[in-house]
Amino acid sequence: MKMKNYFGLVERRLSVRNFAKIILLSTGLLFFASACITLGKDFPAAYVPAIKIGETSKSEVRKMFGAPWLSGNQDGELAWTYGNYDYSVFGERKAKDLVIQFDDNGVVTTYTFSTTEHNE
C-alpha cells in the first residue's frame, strides 16, 4: 500500500515537472517569436536636405540631429553617424542611416543618407 502511494506521488511530481517545462518552453518560444532588437538612436530625417556641403558646420548638424550615435574617422576625416536600426524576427526590418564627414574646420565635406522606407 505504501509503495503504491509512493509511485502515485512520483508520477504526480513528474507530471508537474513536465507541465512546468512545457509552460517554460512555450513562454520562451513566444518571446523569441515576438523578439525585436533596436540599435542606434532615432533622428529627424526631415532635416537631411538642410545639410549643405561646404557650408553646414558641426554645431549646426548637432542642433539639427543632436549628438551622433557613432563618431570616428572615415577617409581621414571626422565622421558622425546617426542611425536607427529596428530588426524583428518575424516582421518588417527598418533602418535609417546618416553619415556626415567634416573637414579640419568642422564644415561638412560629404554625407550619405540611406533608409528602408521608400515612398516610390
Sequence and secondary structure as in RCSB ss.txt:
>XXXX:A:sequence
MKMKNYFGLVERRLSVRNFAKIILLSTGLLFFASACITLGKDFPAAYVPAIKIGETSKSEVRKMFGAPWLSGNQD
GELAWTYGNYDYSVFGERKAKDLVIQFDDNGVVTTYTFSTTEHNE
>XXXX:A:secstr
 HHHHHHHHHHHHHHHHHHHHHHHHHHHHHHHHT EEEEE    GGGGGG  TTT BHHHHHHHH S SEEEEET
TEEEEEEEEEEEETTS  EEEEEEEEE TTSBEEEEEEEES    
